[in-house]
């Protein structure tokens, strides 16, 4: 089994130790590549460390696990929430969580949750960029979009932008159609990362620069798309976004 990279985020030392112990006992090939004990350190860790799986507590003292994910940039890891309270379960699954474990964590439920995450990571990794992106004889590039009935194939140059909508993703097309997909935005960000026409100016949006109408400084800065949609630009990405836009339109 290929080594899986794991992050553990919890403000309780004992809770982090329990997860570490279970991983060592049941999944010895896993590698813990980082730990965090606060909201601030968790955001920095998630944004700076590549991982396959994240264990994250919901109550972190100075913030919540939900806020950590809200403040984090694109990441492809599966998420397992851990908490002593059961009232957050519905919200956790809105964040596309792989599972939700109550403390004290039961070892059998832990193993079951991690095995589900392994299967999910394997499924996503097995879909190479060449399988997701289809190139036709005329050079036209398409992306496969999972649907309830199977898949549909959409031209990349027809995608105006994508917007995160809880655990779903909304895709806006140049013919004014919208497609709702039961995949998180990070799924498409991972597949489009090498395409120079697509940028992610905000954690909730991916945009096709072909359809950018203008950049406006007001309200902290945002991009106005040709379909009229206003896309905010996060403060951390502002310089990179402006540079990308300038390079694209020169």
C-alpha positions as CSV (number, residue, x, y, z in Angstrom):
1,X,0.0,0.0,0.0
2,X,1.3,3.4,-0.9
3,X,2.1,5.6,2.1
4,X,-0.7,7.8,3.1
5,X,0.1,11.3,4.5
6,X,-2.0,12.3,7.5
7,X,-2.6,15.5,9.4
8,X,-4.0,15.5,13.0
9,X,-5.7,18.7,14.2
10,X,-6.9,18.7,17.8
11,X,-6.4,21.1,20.8
12,X,-6.2,18.1,23.2
13,X,-2.8,16.3,23.4
14,X,-4.5,13.1,24.6
15,X,-6.8,13.1,21.6
16,X,-3.9,13.5,19.2
17,X,-2.1,10.6,20.9
18,X,-5.1,8.3,20.6
19,X,-5.3,8.9,16.8
20,X,-1.5,8.4,16.5
21,X,-1.7,5.2,18.4
22,X,-4.6,3.8,16.3
23,X,-2.8,4.7,13.1
24,X,0.4,3.0,14.3
25,X,-1.5,-0.1,15.4
26,X,-3.9,-0.5,12.5
27,X,-2.3,1.4,9.6
28,X,1.5,1.3,10.1
29,X,2.2,2.4,6.5
30,X,0.5,5.8,7.2
31,X,2.8,8.7,7.9
32,X,1.8,11.6,10.2
33,X,3.2,14.6,8.4
34,X,1.9,17.3,10.7
35,X,-0.1,18.2,13.9
36,X,-1.8,21.4,15.0
37,X,-3.5,22.4,18.3
38,X,-5.2,25.6,17.4
39,X,-7.2,27.3,14.7
40,X,-4.4,29.5,13.5
41,X,-1.8,26.7,13.3
42,X,-4.3,24.4,11.7
43,X,-4.9,26.8,8.8
44,X,-1.2,27.2,8.2
45,X,-0.7,23.5,8.4
46,X,-3.4,22.6,5.9
47,X,-2.3,25.3,3.5
48,X,1.3,24.3,3.6
49,X,1.3,20.5,3.8
50,X,0.1,18.0,1.2
51,X,-2.0,15.2,2.8
52,X,-4.3,12.4,1.9
53,X,-6.3,12.4,5.1
54,X,-7.1,15.0,7.8
55,X,-8.4,14.2,11.3
56,X,-9.8,17.5,12.6
57,X,-11.5,18.3,15.9
58,X,-14.6,20.6,15.7
59,X,-13.9,22.7,18.8
60,X,-10.3,24.1,18.7
61,X,-10.6,26.8,21.4
62,X,-9.7,29.7,19.2
63,X,-11.9,28.6,16.4
64,X,-13.6,25.5,14.8
65,X,-12.6,22.8,12.5
66,X,-15.3,24.1,10.1
67,X,-13.6,27.5,10.1
68,X,-10.3,25.9,9.4
69,X,-11.6,24.3,6.2
70,X,-13.3,27.6,5.2
71,X,-10.0,29.5,5.5
72,X,-7.9,26.8,3.8
73,X,-7.0,26.9,0.2
74,X,-7.5,24.0,-2.2
75,X,-6.6,20.6,-0.7
76,X,-7.4,17.1,-2.0
77,X,-7.4,15.3,1.4
78,X,-10.3,13.4,2.8
79,X,-11.6,14.7,6.1
80,X,-12.7,12.9,9.2
81,X,-14.1,15.0,12.0
82,X,-13.6,14.1,15.6
83,X,-15.6,15.6,18.5
84,X,-17.1,15.0,21.9
85,X,-20.4,16.4,20.7
86,X,-22.9,14.8,18.3
87,X,-24.9,17.9,17.3
88,X,-22.5,18.8,14.5
89,X,-22.9,15.6,12.4
90,X,-25.2,17.1,9.8
91,X,-23.0,20.1,9.3
92,X,-19.9,17.9,9.1
93,X,-21.3,16.0,6.1
94,X,-22.2,19.3,4.4
95,X,-18.4,19.8,4.4
96,X,-18.1,16.5,2.4
97,X,-16.6,14.8,5.5
98,X,-15.6,11.1,5.0
99,X,-16.8,10.3,8.5
100,X,-17.7,11.8,11.9
101,X,-16.2,10.1,15.0
102,X,-17.4,10.8,18.6
103,X,-14.9,10.9,21.4
104,X,-13.7,8.8,23.1
105,X,-13.0,7.3,19.6
106,X,-13.9,3.6,19.3
107,X,-11.2,1.6,17.6
108,X,-13.5,-0.4,15.3
109,X,-15.3,2.8,14.1
110,X,-11.9,4.4,13.6
111,X,-10.7,1.5,11.4
112,X,-14.0,1.6,9.4
113,X,-13.7,5.3,8.8
114,X,-10.1,5.1,7.7
115,X,-10.8,2.2,5.3
116,X,-13.6,4.3,3.7
117,X,-11.1,7.1,3.2
118,X,-8.5,4.8,1.7
119,X,-11.1,3.5,-0.8
120,X,-12.1,7.1,-1.7
121,X,-8.5,8.2,-2.2
122,X,-7.8,5.2,-4.3
123,X,-10.8,5.9,-6.5
124,X,-9.9,9.5,-7.1
125,X,-6.2,8.8,-7.7
126,X,-7.1,6.0,-10.2
127,X,-8.8,8.7,-12.3
128,X,-5.8,10.2,-14.1
129,X,-6.0,13.6,-15.7
130,X,-6.1,11.8,-19.1
131,X,-9.3,10.0,-17.9
132,X,-10.9,13.2,-16.6
133,X,-9.8,15.3,-19.6
134,X,-10.7,14.0,-23.0
135,X,-8.9,15.3,-26.1
136,X,-10.7,15.0,-29.5
137,X,-9.1,14.9,-32.9
138,X,-9.9,18.5,-33.5
139,X,-7.9,19.5,-30.4
140,X,-11.1,20.1,-28.4
141,X,-10.7,19.4,-24.8
142,X,-13.5,18.1,-22.6
143,X,-13.9,17.3,-18.9
144,X,-16.1,14.5,-17.6
145,X,-18.7,15.7,-15.1
146,X,-20.2,13.0,-12.8
147,X,-24.0,13.0,-12.9
148,X,-26.7,11.0,-11.2
149,X,-27.1,8.9,-14.4
150,X,-23.4,8.6,-15.3
151,X,-21.3,11.3,-16.8
152,X,-21.6,14.2,-19.2
153,X,-18.7,15.7,-21.2
154,X,-18.3,19.4,-21.2
155,X,-15.9,21.5,-23.3
156,X,-13.4,23.2,-21.1
157,X,-13.6,26.4,-23.1
158,X,-17.4,26.5,-22.4
159,X,-16.9,26.6,-18.6
160,X,-17.2,30.2,-17.3
161,X,-16.6,29.4,-13.7
162,X,-17.2,26.9,-10.9
163,X,-18.6,27.8,-7.4
164,X,-18.5,25.8,-4.3
165,X,-21.9,25.1,-2.8
166,X,-21.4,23.2,0.5
167,X,-20.4,19.7,-0.5
168,X,-21.5,20.3,-4.1
169,X,-20.2,22.3,-7.0
170,X,-22.1,24.6,-9.4
171,X,-20.7,24.8,-12.9
172,X,-21.6,27.9,-15.0
173,X,-21.5,27.4,-18.8
174,X,-21.2,30.0,-21.6
175,X,-24.8,29.2,-22.8
176,X,-26.2,30.2,-19.4
177,X,-26.7,26.6,-18.3
178,X,-25.8,25.6,-14.8
179,X,-24.7,22.1,-13.7
180,X,-24.9,21.0,-10.1
181,X,-22.3,18.3,-9.3
182,X,-22.1,16.2,-6.1
183,X,-18.3,16.8,-5.9
184,X,-16.5,19.4,-3.8
185,X,-14.7,22.2,-5.7
186,X,-11.3,20.7,-4.7
187,X,-12.0,17.7,-6.9
188,X,-12.0,19.9,-10.0
189,X,-9.3,22.2,-8.7
190,X,-7.0,19.2,-8.6
191,X,-7.9,18.2,-12.2
192,X,-7.6,21.8,-13.7
193,X,-4.5,22.9,-11.8
194,X,-2.2,22.4,-14.9
195,X,-4.6,24.3,-17.2
196,X,-3.3,27.8,-17.6
197,X,-6.7,29.3,-18.4
198,X,-8.2,28.4,-15.0
199,X,-7.3,30.1,-11.7
200,X,-8.7,30.0,-8.2
201,X,-9.0,33.5,-6.9
202,X,-11.1,32.5,-3.9
203,X,-11.6,29.3,-1.9
204,X,-15.2,29.1,-3.3
205,X,-14.5,29.8,-7.0
206,X,-12.5,28.6,-10.0
207,X,-12.7,30.9,-13.0
208,X,-11.9,30.6,-16.7
209,X,-9.9,33.7,-17.6
210,X,-11.3,33.5,-21.1
211,X,-14.6,34.8,-19.6
212,X,-13.2,37.5,-17.3
213,X,-14.7,40.9,-18.2
214,X,-12.9,43.1,-15.8
215,X,-11.1,43.4,-12.4
216,X,-12.5,45.9,-9.9
217,X,-10.7,47.2,-6.8
218,X,-13.9,47.9,-4.8
219,X,-15.0,45.7,-1.9
220,X,-11.5,44.3,-1.5
221,X,-11.2,43.4,-5.2
222,X,-13.3,41.1,-7.4
223,X,-13.5,39.7,-10.9
224,X,-16.6,40.4,-13.0
225,X,-17.3,37.6,-15.4
226,X,-18.9,38.0,-18.8
227,X,-22.1,36.4,-17.5
228,X,-22.3,39.1,-14.8
229,X,-21.2,37.0,-11.9
230,X,-19.0,38.8,-9.4
231,X,-16.2,36.6,-8.0
232,X,-14.4,37.8,-4.9
233,X,-10.6,37.7,-4.6
234,X,-9.1,36.5,-1.3
235,X,-6.6,38.8,0.3
236,X,-3.9,36.1,0.2
237,X,-4.3,35.5,-3.5
238,X,-4.7,39.0,-4.7
239,X,-1.2,39.6,-6.1
240,X,-1.1,36.2,-7.8
241,X,-4.5,36.7,-9.4
242,X,-3.6,40.2,-10.7
243,X,-0.4,38.8,-12.2
244,X,-2.2,35.9,-13.8
245,X,-4.8,38.2,-15.4
246,X,-2.1,40.6,-16.7
247,X,-0.1,37.7,-18.2
248,X,-3.2,36.2,-19.8
249,X,-4.4,39.4,-21.4
250,X,-1.1,40.8,-22.6
